[in-house]
Structures are given as structure tokens and as C-alpha cells.
Amino acid sequence: MRRAFLGEFEELVLLVVAACTTDAYGVTIWEEIQQQTGRSITMSAVHATLYRLEEKGFLSSTMGGATAERGGRRKRFFTLTALSVRALNDIQEMRSRLWQAIPPGKFQLIGG
Amino acid sequence: MKKQTTPPRWADWLLETCLSPHILEDVQGDLHEVFDKRTMEVGAGKARREFVWAVLHYVNPYFFKARQRTNKSSEYPSPSFLHPAMLRNYLTIALRTLTLNKAYSIINVVGLSIGLAAAMLIMLYTKDEVSYDRFHANNPNLYRITSRDYTPAGKPENFQSNTGIFQGPKFAAGVPEIKSFVRFESNRKDLKQGNDVKSQEVFFTDPDFFQLFSFPLLSGDPKTALQRPKTVVISEDMAEKQFGTTDALGKLVLIKENDQFEPFTVTGVAAKCPQNSSIKFDVLLPKIVPSEEFADNENWFSVFLNTFVLLTPNANIKAVEAKMNQIYQADAKNTIVEMRKKFDMKSNAVYSLQSFTDMHLSTDLPATNGLADESNPTFSYILSGIALFVLIIACINFVNLTVARSLKRAKEIGVRKVVGGGRSQLIIQFLGESFLLCFIAFALAVLLVILVLPTFNQLSNKALTFSYLLDIKLIIGYVALFIITGLLAGFYPAIVLSGYNPVQSLYSRFKFTGKNYLQRSLVVLQFTLASVLIVATLTIYSQFNFLTTKSLGYDDSHMVVVGKSGLTRSEARLLKDELQQFPSIVEVAPKNGGFWGTIAKVGSDEKQLSFAYETVDETYLPLFKIPILAGRNFSADFPGDSTHSVLVNESFVKEAGWKNPLGQAVNFFAGEKPEKYTVVGVVKDYHYVPINQKIKSQLFTMKPKNDFGKAFIKIKPNTETESLQAIERTFKKLFPISPYSYSFLDEDNLKKYESIAKWKQIMLFGAILTIFISCIGLFGLATLSAERRTKEIGIRKVLGASVSSIVQLLSSDFLRLVGFSFLFAFPIAYYAIDKWLENYPYRIDISLWMFIATASLATLIAFFTVSFQSIRAAISNPIKSLRSE
């Protein structure tokens, strides 16, 4: 299976889902991303990304039970799939390879 | 479950429409969760704004299209709501609910179809009325020349729809916009048909007739058909009658002219005139005006025919009229002065044009004098009004009843939702059901129209066919009505009920209490209308009764009328002598034919008076048992009576202002030479005009120069057959070339009530229809209220209420509404019938009993309708109503 390309925001969302200690659903993910990045992000962007990732097979979702708040509407909980774990690992590996490939002292030289 | 603050509904709605359903729930839930949280943190206003802002971001194709991309997302794929199994289920359920209460369903559907059928019939009628004369190709440019008299002060007086021989040719010559003219004069001629002589209505007209009007000729050249004298164009019916074939071109028709039959060549056979044509002819003859007539300028004032003109397209009517009047003023200048002097004429005629298509329904300038089917638009208006009301009430009733029944199906809707019925499915189901019902009603209505059309034609004096309705505009109208009724009837269960949470409709008993102002006011409206119509019907009936039973002031029983134009004194004498040999014939009295009127200067002060001018002999008054109040009748003992004496009626005396009428002078000045007569007797007023007109001045003369035109023959009772045979034989022997026709005077008199009889029928029809439809509405409401109060009735019965007290409880509500409707109905009814009765100089008084009768009738009908339901509710076993939930 060819590895699908992951965008920066997609990767971020996957990482947030991975990092969640409780069940991850729209609101928690949205809040976590805002907190972690410090950026203001619309809910629709998060939802669109979540569904896109699900379509690509990076996430799977199940509907939770009926809730008392939010008008009785159920939550959709997202979990990582094997594919996404592999993809995140790949990215991580590639990045560390690249990090190691940076000649020592180069950053100091540029950053001054 | 209810929260203090909710996000804006429209935003939710937006979300619901933009998002594909499988992701809607969690997305909406997430947004609401955030909203709730933000409400706590920053307040409702800001939270709302943020919610809307967030929602707006979902308006993009990604979310909308999500459905199509993910097929696997739905765990339980909902079958299409048009799946055959579902359709079958809908149909089964629909039929079951219909059969559950058969009477109810039948009344509902039949009520609507009756309303629809009535509306269709009336639409046919009015469509036919307004379609009159519209088939002519020249139409927007066809006009009739009319005139109106104005007093010297410029005040408009009477209208004149007729013109003479001058107006057509003179205006056409002088006004360039008038392309051509056609005069149309009605006359009667005697026609030979085999060995019989028939009096036939014929029309004299100009050669351009077939150019102006679109009457197709089956054979013959429309351009030249009427150009030569002694030619005739006949209708296909006439050709069939005369020659037994429509192939009649070149054949001869014998028409009496100057007391002998002369051959006329058929130069054209015309197709039958359309039913909706004001011009209906069987025989057309060329109009020939002798040159000396055309030289006599007094003919400007002799009006007796209709003149039609064809204008150039886009001609300015006002300019044409102005030019016409200029021509008249210039050409008739001297004659106007002469006539003023001679007849003491003060008024001034102003010519105008009337659109050809306006003629049929015009009241000021009606289609008379040879034009057929003159019609009063009031009939159409009233009928259309009734139709519209009936239709609206029927539709609203249908909606009301359907909605009332669907309330009982709230549980069904709840169950359907619980087992996964989507809202759109419910909408389709209920709308489909109401459309099905509606369709049945429409189909029934069409059937009904086809069934009653022959009777309706008879009543309305028309030849309507159903194919008339197959008109694109009417069909669109009916389809629109169908859709609106269907939508309205299905709207409540489909849109409102399906929107409720199933928990609500399943757990709590559904509440359909409430004031129901709409339905209540509808009942009041319906019964107001019904009561007005009942009062109107009662009034018309009693007025009709009054007129038909009122004494005419003369004895019209056993009186045969035989017409013979130009009946001379000697001929009358001969007829009288011959007829009196038969034992069954009592007496014969000749009289002038038709209706004559003239003017004279009367009395010592030479007051000018117009009056009915009757030429009779001394037998006339005694024969009709008309009393003479003063003076004497004409008598053979006074040979000078025929040249010197006249009798007048009471109205004449009153009009002339005479205290002592006998011996007064009547001075005829309008004829060739002035003649002076003396009044020798006063006759009691009798209804010589139709009884719905006022008796006016009348004068009797025996002047020998005036020909008689008909003879009244009094026969002994129960000798009709032999008397008529005797009369016919004698007539044919004496006048072989005159057409023979007879009628009974009392039957002729009855015919004069046709117009009021028509009113009677229309009103009765309208009243019955409205009452019926109103009762359906009331019935539906009564059912609803009885159903609503089942438990209450059960408890009341358990506690000892009697059946009658429960019936009273259930009925009194509605009877109060009906009573309330009288408050509106009676003033309206009073005003309407008062106005209507003003048309009749001899009329009944508006009496209280009519209103009392109406009130009790309406109340009774309403009571029976309501009690049907309430008695059923009251006698039902309380166990049943209390045990089941």
C-alpha cells in the first residue's frame, strides 16, 4: 500500500488524536489543537480534516451513546488506525533522519 | 430538556440542509456543546454570534458532498421511500384509515367533489358568457354604433343601441378609420315550406356581412352572396328544412312580399351559428334602401336596426366618435331643428361605439332587436360568487376534516419515526395520501359534471359541453387548485406532526384543544352565507308566488291568441262571423299586433303625454272582463266612436292630472295630419305589460286606419281540441297565405316570469349547495369535538349524566355559533332582498316570518348535523372510552 501523503494540519490532528488520554471527538480535538498551536482554528476545519482522514483510512470512528447535553446528540469518537500509526512513525523516522543529517554547527551559524 | 438559551434556529436549519445526514448529528452536537460552554463563559449573545460564524464555515461543497463519497458510512441504509414495499404500505395504511370511518371519508371526499363540480359548472357557464362573439377574426376592431341622448343642460339620458339606415353608410363615407359597415335588421317574413306557410325571422343586411363576421359559408361566395336583390343566404338547418339537403345553392325559396310569394335564389348556405354568438340567423336577405328613403333626412331619427362597423387596426376610438358626431351635426343640422319644432324634442343625440364583444353582457346597451341571448351580467356575477364561496368552503372543509383525522395519527407518526421512518418519508406519505384523496374527489367531480351537464344546460338555457373545460387556462387553474388543496390538507400531518419528537407524540396524549378560532369563524361564515341564501330563496319564492297568483286585472283563462299581420276590419269581421258559428267559441276580439306607443297633447292645457296605444273594437274590454270605472265602452250605438272617441286607463288620468276625465280632448299631432279625440270612458288599470313593470298610461281607440294584428278568441272550458281545430280550419280557409300559429294567453303570461324563475332556480341551487357544504364542515367539527371529549363524556356518564344532557352539552357550542351567524346574515339579507325587490313595482313586503323561518331552518339543520355525532358519543359505553388510552 502506498503511503498516503499527510498535510501539516492533518498530521497535527492525527497527533492530537493520538495524544488524547480520553475518547477523542470533535470538540476535544478542536480545543486541544488550539491550545497546542495557539492558533485560532474554526471547528469546520477540524471536522473536515477528521472526515478526510477517515476517508483516507487514517482514522476510524464510532458513534457513542446518547448524551444528556448537546440536545441528546451522540458524539463521534475517533481512534487511530494501524495505517496512521505507521504513517506517523514513518514521518517521525524521516524527520529524525533529516535532523541527524544536518551538519553540526549549521544552526548556530545561521541563527547567530 | 429545555434550555434557557438555544442557538439561532435558522443557523441550525442551515446546518441541517448543508450537511449530509450521516455526519450531521455529531457535528451539530459538537457545535451545540461548544455553544453551551461559550454561553456560560461569555454570555448568550456572543455565543450565538460565534455559533453562527462557525456554522457558516460548514457551507461548503465538502460537507455537502460527503454523502456521495462515503457509501459505507451508514450502517443501516434506509431504503428509498419510493421502494415498492413502502409504497404498498402507504397505500394499505391510507385505505385502512379511509375504511376505518367510512361515512366520514365519503362525506369528506364527496363534499369536496360536489364543491368542485359546482365550481366547474359555473366556470363553464361564465366562460360561455364571456366567450360570446369572440370567435370573429376581426374582433378587436368590430364595433356597434350606439347613441345616447343628452339634455340641453348636458345631462346624459337614455341609451340607444339601435341605429337607422343612415348611420352606417354616412359615417363610413366620412370617417376614414371605418373600413366597412353592416346593417342588421330583424324582420319577419312568411315563407313557403312545402304546402305550409311559416312565419320566419329573417334579417336584412349589407353585402359585407361575411367579410365583417366570421360565419363560414358551406357553399357560395361570401363576397358576392348578398349583393343582388332577390337573393338569400340560408343556414344549413334552414336548407335541411326547406330542401332536405344542405346542397341548396341556386335553389329557390318562396318568400312573401307585398302579399304574394316571390322566388329568392339561394346564393349561400351558412354553417350553423355558434352557440355563443349574438347573431344567430337562419335567413339573410340583402338590405335594399330605396333612394327616396335615403334622401329623406328625417331618417336620422328613425332607428330600428343594429349597425356594426369594422375599424382599421389601432384606430383611436375617441377620435372616430368625435368625427362621427361632427358628420351627424353637419348632415342633420336642419332636420334637428325641424324635429325639435315638430316633436318638441329637446335632447341631443351623441353617437358612440360599443365594442362588439361587450354587447352580450351590457345592461345599458343590450344585444336586442334581432340579436340573440341578451344576458344580464348580474347572473354571472352572482353565480361566480356562489361558485367561489362554495369552492373555498369545500376546500377548507376538506382541509379541516383531513387535518382533524390526521391528528389521530400522531401515534402512527411516532411509531414510524421510532422504527426509522425519516421525516422526508413521512412528508411523502402524508402528502401522497392527501393528494390521493384529492385526486379521487377531482375524478368524482368530473364524473358529476358530466352527469348533470344535460340538466344544467336545460336550467341555464345553454348548450354547454364538457369539452369546453379542456382549455389550457382552466386546466392550469384546476391543477393549481388540486395542488393547493392537496398541499393544505396534507400540510399539517406531513410537516407539523412529522416534526414532533416521537417521544412527545407517543407518551403524552396529543393535545388538540385550543380555541380553534379559524374553524369557528369558518362555521360562522358558512352559516352566514347559508342563511342569506335561505332568506333570498324564501323571498324570491314568495315574490314569484305573489306575481303568479296576483290578479292581472283581466281574465286570461281559455283565451287563444292567433296572430295575423295586417288584419283589416273586414277580415276581422269575417273571422268573427265564421268563428262564432262554432258552439265552443264564445267571442272574438281583434287587437293591434305587438306593442304600440305614441304621444299626444291632452286636455285643455295641451300637456304632452306618451302612452300605450291600443287599437281594439267594442268587444275587447267586456271579453277580458276589464271594468270601466266611468263613462262607457265603445259601442255600436255610437257610430262616431271609431273616429271621435277614445278610452283611457286610470294611470292616464292620473298622469294627465284630470279631475274630470270624461269629455277631455286628446290631440294626436305626430301623424300626417292632426286628429282630435274625446275621452268617453275610463278603464280600470290592468296589467297589460309584464307584471314586473309598472302600469303606465294606456289609451284605447277604434281608429279605422289602424290595422289589427291579432285576434283573441275566447273558448269554452274543456273544448281546447275542437276549438283549436275549428280555429285552424277557419284561419286557413280565410287566410291561406298567412302563417298560422296560436298560443294560450295564460301560458304566454307565465312565460313572462321566466327571468324571475331563473333567479329562483339559481338561488335555490346556491342555497342547497351552501347549506350542504356548511353541514359537512359542521359535521367534521362536531366529530372532532366529540372525539376530543370522549373521556370527559365517559366520566360524566359514570357520574350520572343523562344522554340528553350530554347531547345538549355537545350541541350547544355549535348552535351558539350558528346563532351568532344570524347576526351577520340578517342585515346583509335584508339589504340584499330590499334592493332586489325594488325592481318590482308590485311586490311583497319583507316580513319577519321569513327571518324566523330561516333561523329555525338553519338551526334545525345544524342541530341534526351535530346531534348525529353527539348522540353517538352520548350513548357510547363509558367503559370503552375510559378503559382505553
HADDOCK unambig.tbl for C-alpha pairs under 7 A between the chains (distance, minus, plus):
assign (segid A and resid 26 and name CA) (segid B and resid 30 and name CA) 6.10 0.50 0.50
assign (segid A and resid 27 and name CA) (segid B and resid 30 and name CA) 5.68 0.50 0.50
assign (segid A and resid 42 and name CA) (segid B and resid 54 and name CA) 6.54 0.50 0.50
assign (segid A and resid 43 and name CA) (segid B and resid 54 and name CA) 6.53 0.50 0.50
assign (segid A and resid 44 and name CA) (segid B and resid 54 and name CA) 6.95 0.50 0.50
assign (segid A and resid 44 and name CA) (segid B and resid 57 and name CA) 5.85 0.50 0.50
assign (segid A and resid 44 and name CA) (segid B and resid 58 and name CA) 5.77 0.50 0.50
assign (segid A and resid 70 and name CA) (segid B and resid 29 and name CA) 5.24 0.50 0.50
assign (segid A and resid 70 and name CA) (segid B and resid 32 and name CA) 5.31 0.50 0.50
assign (segid A and resid 70 and name CA) (segid B and resid 33 and name CA) 5.10 0.50 0.50
assign (segid A and resid 73 and name CA) (segid B and resid 25 and name CA) 5.94 0.50 0.50
assign (segid A and resid 73 and name CA) (segid B and resid 26 and name CA) 6.57 0.50 0.50
assign (segid A and resid 73 and name CA) (segid B and resid 29 and name CA) 5.27 0.50 0.50
assign (segid A and resid 74 and name CA) (segid B and resid 25 and name CA) 6.63 0.50 0.50
assign (segid A and resid 74 and name CA) (segid B and resid 26 and name CA) 5.87 0.50 0.50
assign (segid A and resid 74 and name CA) (segid B and resid 29 and name CA) 6.80 0.50 0.50
assign (segid A and resid 75 and name CA) (segid B and resid 26 and name CA) 5.08 0.50 0.50
assign (segid A and resid 75 and name CA) (segid B and resid 29 and name CA) 6.85 0.50 0.50
assign (segid A and resid 76 and name CA) (segid B and resid 26 and name CA) 5.67 0.50 0.50
